[in-house]
Every structure is written in C-alpha cells, then in structure tokens.
Amino acid sequence: MSVRDGNVVVALDVGGTGMKCALIRPDGVVVHAERHPTEAGRGAEAVVDTILTVADGLAGKARAAQLTPTALGIVVPGIVDETRGVAVWSANVGFRDVPLRELAADRLGLPTALGHDVRAGGLAEARLGAGRDAGHVLFVAIGTGIAAAHVVSGAAATGAHGAAGELGHILVRPGGPPCGCGRSGCLEAIASASAVARRYTELAATEPAGTATAEVTGTTSDDGSGTGPTPGPTMVTAAAVAARAAAGEELATRVWREVVEALADGLATGQALFDVETIVLGGGLAQAGAGLFDPLRTALRDRLTFHREPRLVPAALGDEAGCLGAALLALDQLENS
C-alpha cells in the first residue's frame, strides 16, 4: 500500500463465502484492497468477530500508512434496517437481528454505516459507474440470486422494512420452478445464474443425443457397495450455457431464450413501477455481454407500451461496487450527522 496523506473510509462488502475489503478515499479512489473468507459455517457470532477484526486491522493499516480513517461502512446481504443499523436477517451468513453498526462503532471508535450489499452496489453504479449520468437508476444484480436497487438522485430506496429491491421474487411464471423463498415461478428461479445452470443440466440429462455439444457426464463417487463409482449429473455453469448458446447449440439456445424472456418480463415490471432512465445489469450473468444485452433489449422493447424505454447497460465497477457503495454510505452519514 502506498503511503498517502489524507482521509480514507474503511469499507467491507460481506458475502456468504468471502469479504471484499478496502480503504477508499472520499473521491472514490481505492488505495488498498484485500479479501478474507467469511466462513459462514462457523455461525453468526464468529462472522461478526471476523468482520470486526478485519475492519480494525484495516484501520490500523491506514494509520500505519499515514492515512486517517474517518468512518466505517459495512454492507451485508439479506434484510438490513439501515436506520437502526441492524442486520435483521440473512440466510447466507446466519444473521438474526445483529446490531452490527453499534458493535463496529464500539470496536473501532469510528462513525459507522450499515447497508445492504446490492443497494450499496446500486448506489455506487448510480453515482460513480454506469448510471452516473442518470437521475433515476435501477441496478439489477444477477448472480446466485437476483436483487435490485432503485436509486433516485443518488439515494437508494430501502423500503419500510429494509426489504426493498427484491426483484428476483416477482412472479413471472405461475406454476414454474420452485424458488428458495417457498413460491414457484419467481424470476430468480428461472433467470439467476444458478437457475440457468440447473435448468440446462436437468434438460441435458433427458434430451436426445445431439442437442448438446457435449454430453453431460456423471460425477464419480463411491456408493459404498464395492461396485465403484456411480453416475450423477455434472452441473454446467451459466457462463458455459451462454457460450454454448452463442455457438449455436440447440439446447443452450432454448434455455438462454427462456432466461431472456423471463428477464424481460421482470425488467418490464420494474420499469412500470419505477420509470427509470437507466437499467444497469451486474453480476455474473451480465458478463455474457452482447449475447444477453442484444436479445434482452429487443424483448424488453416488445413488452413496453406507453412506458419509456430505459437505457440498458452493463455495470461498470465490477466487484468493487459493494465496497465503493459501503464507503459512500459512510460518507453520507458523516455529512448528514
């Protein structure tokens, strides 16, 4: 880390498997970044201890480099009450009503902001990234799940209970695949990266030979009978499905078309609700580039009647968005306090 004079914000983007952490200047420049495992399997208390230890260590590194840590921003998945600074619920890391802001402020002695990871990413994209020239932005993260952030004039809506932005749980296919929320046919159950991989793998196991470029082979695991390995389906990634569709494979093209149609339905609903200038797509699935954006723009346009067509663009900040958003939340809190 280079030595610089000046103020920095300690920023942590906490996920189910890992934490992205950084020291960020008020102008958005990242001066130091590192990653740590979350190890959510150890339980919520252990995760909180890891968060506090990593944040404290980053503040110490800042001081050692003649930087002044002025605030701390932490963003986590799940339902977050930003007003009270409480991580209300998160399946990924096991949080249940954790007063994380208070715990962090007590540990580091710094003004602390707590936010939602996707809303923070949307905030960063709206202010610093692909949506910076628009006053109304809908940021949609498409990864293992699907979530969104509605940002107006640089502020992300949280909702009355901290649960705004659950675009992945819009019902788009009644009676469709089961969703983790307990309902069937949610957008997330059809168009998330995990859903794409699952759908392709299931179909490849039952389709006639020749519809896929490569047969889906079995996994090898001893069943204990002494007869050796037993076959099982091998999961194909969403990225592989996108690549196979681009190459013209019949089965992948069919699955990809289902994804595009479902996403278009979800985004059309979002546009009807929020009337934004720009929709920014982030997350792993957005890495498909033109193979996703070209047909999705067409499908979305076909669904709009009197609604204005939004600009549909890929996210610009990559996996730094969460940390940048955490820093912005902390800076906003400093300014407003």
C-alpha positions as CSV (number, residue, x, y, z in Angstrom):
1,M,0.0,0.0,0.0
2,S,1.4,3.3,-1.0
3,V,1.8,6.0,1.7
4,R,-0.5,9.0,1.2
5,D,-1.6,11.8,3.4
6,G,-5.4,12.2,3.7
7,N,-8.7,10.7,4.9
8,V,-10.0,7.3,4.0
9,V,-13.1,5.2,4.7
10,V,-12.8,1.6,5.8
11,A,-15.2,-0.4,3.6
12,L,-16.3,-4.0,3.9
13,D,-18.6,-5.9,1.5
14,V,-19.6,-9.1,3.3
15,G,-20.8,-12.1,1.3
16,G,-21.7,-15.7,2.2
17,T,-18.3,-17.0,1.3
18,G,-15.9,-14.0,1.3
19,M,-15.5,-10.4,2.2
20,K,-14.1,-7.7,-0.1
21,C,-12.5,-5.0,2.0
22,A,-10.8,-1.7,1.1
23,L,-9.6,1.7,2.2
24,I,-11.2,4.3,0.0
25,R,-10.6,8.0,-0.4
26,P,-13.6,10.4,-0.4
27,D,-13.2,10.8,-4.2
28,G,-13.8,7.1,-4.7
29,V,-10.2,6.0,-5.3
30,V,-9.3,2.7,-3.7
31,V,-5.9,3.0,-2.0
32,H,-5.8,-0.5,-0.6
33,A,-7.9,-3.7,-1.1
34,E,-7.9,-7.2,0.4
35,R,-10.1,-10.2,0.7
36,H,-10.9,-12.5,3.6
37,P,-13.1,-15.7,3.9
38,T,-16.4,-15.2,5.7
39,E,-16.6,-18.8,6.8
40,A,-20.3,-18.5,7.5
41,G,-20.5,-22.2,8.6
42,R,-18.9,-21.2,11.9
43,G,-22.0,-19.3,12.8
44,A,-23.2,-15.7,13.0
45,E,-21.2,-14.8,16.1
46,A,-17.9,-15.9,14.5
47,V,-18.7,-14.0,11.3
48,V,-19.3,-10.8,13.4
49,D,-16.0,-11.3,15.1
50,T,-14.3,-11.7,11.7
51,I,-15.9,-8.5,10.4
52,L,-14.8,-6.5,13.4
53,T,-11.3,-8.0,13.4
54,V,-10.8,-7.3,9.7
55,A,-12.2,-3.7,10.0
56,D,-10.0,-3.0,12.9
57,G,-7.0,-4.3,11.1
58,L,-7.7,-2.1,8.1
59,A,-8.0,0.9,10.2
60,G,-4.6,0.1,11.7
61,K,-3.1,-0.3,8.3
62,A,-4.4,3.1,7.3
63,R,-2.8,4.8,10.3
64,A,0.5,3.0,9.6
65,A,0.4,4.4,6.1
66,Q,-0.2,7.9,7.5
67,L,-3.8,7.9,6.4
68,T,-6.7,8.9,8.7
69,P,-9.7,6.5,8.8
70,T,-12.7,8.8,9.3
71,A,-15.6,6.3,9.0
72,L,-16.5,2.7,8.5
73,G,-19.0,1.3,6.0
74,I,-20.2,-2.3,6.1
75,V,-22.7,-3.9,3.7
76,V,-24.2,-7.3,4.1
77,P,-26.8,-9.5,2.3
78,G,-30.3,-10.1,3.5
79,I,-32.7,-7.7,5.2
80,V,-31.0,-4.7,6.7
81,D,-32.5,-2.0,8.8
82,E,-30.2,0.9,7.9
83,T,-31.9,3.4,10.2
84,R,-31.2,1.3,13.3
85,G,-28.0,-0.3,12.0
86,V,-29.3,-3.8,12.4
87,A,-28.7,-6.9,10.2
88,V,-32.2,-8.2,10.5
89,W,-31.9,-11.5,8.6
90,S,-29.5,-13.1,6.2
91,A,-29.6,-16.8,5.2
92,N,-26.1,-16.5,3.7
93,V,-24.3,-15.6,6.9
94,G,-26.9,-16.6,9.6
95,F,-27.6,-13.1,10.9
96,R,-30.7,-12.6,13.0
97,D,-31.2,-9.1,14.5
98,V,-27.5,-8.4,14.8
99,P,-26.8,-4.7,15.9
100,L,-23.7,-4.7,13.7
101,R,-23.4,-0.9,13.4
102,E,-23.2,-0.5,17.2
103,L,-20.8,-3.4,17.6
104,A,-18.5,-2.0,14.9
105,A,-18.6,1.6,16.2
106,D,-17.8,0.4,19.7
107,R,-14.9,-1.7,18.4
108,L,-13.3,0.9,16.1
109,G,-14.4,4.1,17.6
110,L,-15.5,5.4,14.1
111,P,-18.8,6.6,12.8
112,T,-20.3,3.6,11.1
113,A,-22.9,3.0,8.5
114,L,-24.5,-0.4,7.8
115,G,-26.2,-1.1,4.5
116,H,-27.5,-3.8,2.1
117,D,-24.9,-5.2,-0.4
118,V,-27.0,-4.9,-3.6
119,R,-28.3,-1.4,-2.7
120,A,-24.8,-0.3,-2.0
121,G,-23.6,-1.7,-5.3
122,G,-26.5,0.1,-7.0
123,L,-25.6,3.3,-5.2
124,A,-22.0,3.1,-6.5
125,E,-23.1,2.3,-10.0
126,A,-25.5,5.2,-10.0
127,R,-23.0,7.8,-8.6
128,L,-19.7,6.5,-9.9
129,G,-20.4,3.9,-12.6
130,A,-22.7,3.0,-15.5
131,G,-25.6,5.1,-14.2
132,R,-23.7,8.2,-13.2
133,D,-25.4,10.4,-15.8
134,A,-28.9,9.4,-14.9
135,G,-31.1,10.7,-12.0
136,H,-33.2,7.5,-11.9
137,V,-31.4,4.2,-12.0
138,L,-32.5,0.6,-11.5
139,F,-29.5,-1.6,-10.7
140,V,-30.1,-5.4,-11.0
141,A,-27.6,-7.9,-9.8
142,I,-27.9,-11.3,-11.4
143,G,-25.9,-13.9,-9.7
144,T,-26.8,-16.9,-7.5
145,G,-30.0,-14.9,-6.9
146,I,-31.5,-11.7,-8.3
147,A,-31.9,-8.5,-6.4
148,A,-32.2,-4.8,-7.3
149,A,-31.7,-1.3,-6.1
150,H,-33.8,1.7,-7.1
151,V,-31.6,4.9,-6.9
152,V,-33.1,8.3,-7.3
153,S,-30.9,11.4,-7.2
154,G,-28.1,9.4,-5.6
155,A,-30.1,7.8,-2.8
156,A,-31.2,4.1,-2.8
157,A,-34.7,3.3,-1.5
158,T,-34.7,0.9,1.4
159,G,-38.4,0.3,1.9
160,A,-40.4,0.4,5.1
161,H,-38.8,-2.7,6.5
162,G,-35.4,-2.8,4.8
163,A,-36.5,-5.2,2.2
164,A,-36.9,-3.1,-1.0
165,G,-35.5,-4.3,-4.2
166,E,-36.4,-8.0,-4.2
167,L,-37.0,-8.0,-8.0
168,G,-36.0,-11.7,-8.1
169,H,-39.2,-12.6,-6.3
170,I,-41.5,-11.0,-8.9
171,L,-43.8,-13.8,-10.1
172,V,-43.1,-14.3,-13.8
173,R,-44.1,-17.9,-14.5
174,P,-47.0,-19.1,-12.3
175,G,-46.5,-22.8,-11.6
176,G,-42.9,-22.6,-12.7
177,P,-39.8,-23.9,-10.9
178,P,-39.8,-23.7,-7.1
179,C,-37.9,-20.8,-5.6
180,G,-35.9,-20.7,-2.4
181,C,-38.5,-18.3,-1.0
182,G,-41.1,-21.0,-1.0
183,R,-43.1,-19.9,-4.0
184,S,-42.9,-21.2,-7.6
185,G,-42.2,-19.2,-10.7
186,C,-40.2,-16.3,-9.3
187,L,-37.8,-14.5,-11.7
188,E,-34.9,-15.8,-9.6
189,A,-36.0,-19.4,-10.0
190,I,-35.7,-19.0,-13.8
191,A,-33.1,-16.4,-14.7
192,S,-30.5,-16.4,-11.9
193,A,-27.1,-17.9,-12.8
194,S,-27.8,-20.9,-10.5
195,A,-31.2,-21.4,-12.2
196,V,-29.7,-21.3,-15.7
197,A,-27.1,-23.9,-14.7
198,R,-29.8,-26.1,-13.0
199,R,-32.2,-25.9,-15.9
200,Y,-29.6,-26.8,-18.6
201,T,-28.3,-29.7,-16.5
202,E,-31.7,-31.1,-15.9
203,L,-32.7,-30.9,-19.6
204,A,-29.3,-32.3,-20.8
205,A,-29.9,-35.4,-18.8
206,T,-33.2,-36.1,-20.6
207,E,-32.8,-34.7,-24.1
208,P,-32.0,-36.8,-27.1
209,A,-28.3,-37.0,-28.1
210,G,-27.1,-34.3,-30.4
211,T,-29.0,-31.4,-28.8
212,A,-25.9,-30.5,-26.7
213,T,-22.4,-30.0,-27.9
214,A,-21.1,-32.2,-25.2
215,E,-22.8,-34.9,-23.2
216,V,-23.4,-34.1,-19.6
217,T,-21.3,-36.7,-17.8
218,G,-21.6,-38.2,-14.4
219,T,-19.7,-37.4,-11.3
220,T,-17.7,-40.2,-9.7
221,S,-18.5,-41.1,-6.1
222,D,-18.3,-44.5,-4.4
223,D,-21.7,-45.6,-3.2
224,G,-20.2,-48.0,-0.6
225,S,-21.4,-51.1,-2.4
226,G,-18.0,-52.1,-3.7
227,T,-19.0,-51.7,-7.3
228,G,-17.1,-48.4,-7.8
229,P,-18.3,-45.0,-9.0
230,T,-21.9,-44.2,-9.7
231,P,-23.0,-41.7,-12.3
232,G,-24.7,-38.5,-11.5
233,P,-25.3,-35.2,-13.3
234,T,-22.5,-32.7,-13.7
235,M,-23.6,-29.1,-13.3
236,V,-22.8,-26.9,-16.2
237,T,-22.2,-23.2,-15.3
238,A,-24.4,-20.4,-16.5
239,A,-21.3,-19.0,-18.3
240,A,-20.9,-22.2,-20.2
241,V,-24.6,-22.2,-21.2
242,A,-24.2,-18.7,-22.5
243,A,-21.1,-19.7,-24.5
244,R,-22.8,-22.8,-25.9
245,A,-25.9,-20.7,-26.9
246,A,-23.6,-18.2,-28.7
247,A,-22.0,-21.1,-30.5
248,G,-25.5,-22.2,-31.7
249,E,-26.1,-25.3,-29.5
250,E,-29.8,-26.2,-29.7
251,L,-30.4,-27.0,-26.0
252,A,-28.4,-24.0,-24.7
253,T,-30.2,-21.7,-27.1
254,R,-33.5,-22.9,-25.8
255,V,-32.5,-22.4,-22.2
256,W,-31.0,-19.0,-22.9
257,R,-34.2,-17.9,-24.7
258,E,-36.2,-18.8,-21.6
259,V,-33.8,-16.7,-19.5
260,V,-34.1,-13.6,-21.7
261,E,-37.9,-13.8,-21.9
262,A,-38.2,-14.1,-18.1
263,L,-35.7,-11.3,-17.5
264,A,-37.6,-9.1,-20.0
265,D,-40.8,-9.7,-18.1
266,G,-39.1,-8.8,-14.8
267,L,-37.5,-5.7,-16.1
268,A,-40.7,-4.6,-17.8
269,T,-42.4,-4.8,-14.4
270,G,-39.6,-2.9,-12.9
271,Q,-39.9,-0.1,-15.5
272,A,-43.7,0.1,-15.0
273,L,-43.1,0.6,-11.3
274,F,-40.1,2.9,-11.3
275,D,-39.9,4.6,-14.7
276,V,-36.1,4.9,-14.7
277,E,-33.8,6.4,-17.2
278,T,-31.2,3.6,-17.0
279,I,-31.2,-0.1,-16.0
280,V,-27.8,-1.3,-15.0
281,L,-27.2,-5.1,-15.0
282,G,-24.5,-6.5,-12.9
283,G,-23.5,-9.9,-11.5
284,G,-22.1,-12.9,-13.2
285,L,-24.8,-13.3,-15.9
286,A,-24.2,-9.8,-17.2
287,Q,-20.7,-11.0,-18.3
288,A,-22.4,-12.6,-21.3
289,G,-22.2,-9.2,-23.0
290,A,-24.0,-8.8,-26.3
291,G,-25.3,-12.4,-26.1
292,L,-27.5,-11.2,-23.3
293,F,-28.0,-7.5,-23.9
294,D,-28.9,-7.6,-27.6
295,P,-31.8,-10.0,-27.3
296,L,-32.8,-8.6,-23.9
297,R,-33.1,-5.1,-25.3
298,T,-35.4,-6.4,-28.1
299,A,-37.5,-8.4,-25.7
300,L,-37.9,-5.6,-23.3
301,R,-38.8,-3.1,-26.0
302,D,-41.5,-5.6,-27.2
303,R,-43.1,-5.5,-23.8
304,L,-43.3,-1.8,-23.3
305,T,-46.4,0.1,-24.5
306,F,-46.7,3.7,-23.1
307,H,-43.7,3.3,-20.9
308,R,-40.4,5.0,-21.9
309,E,-37.7,2.5,-22.9
310,P,-34.8,2.7,-20.4
311,R,-31.2,2.6,-21.4
312,L,-30.0,-1.0,-20.7
313,V,-26.3,-1.1,-19.9
314,P,-23.8,-3.4,-18.1
315,A,-22.3,-2.5,-14.7
316,A,-19.0,-0.7,-14.9
317,L,-17.5,-1.2,-11.4
318,G,-17.2,-4.9,-11.2
319,D,-16.8,-6.5,-7.8
320,E,-15.6,-3.2,-6.4
321,A,-19.1,-1.8,-6.4
322,G,-20.1,-3.2,-3.0
323,C,-17.1,-1.7,-1.2
324,L,-17.5,1.6,-3.0
325,G,-21.1,1.7,-2.0
326,A,-20.2,0.9,1.6
327,A,-17.8,3.9,1.5
328,L,-20.5,6.2,0.0
329,L,-22.9,5.2,2.8
330,A,-20.4,6.0,5.4
331,L,-19.5,9.3,3.8
332,D,-23.2,10.2,3.5
333,Q,-23.7,9.5,7.2
334,L,-20.7,11.7,8.1
335,E,-22.1,14.5,6.0
336,N,-25.6,14.3,7.5
337,S,-24.5,13.9,11.1
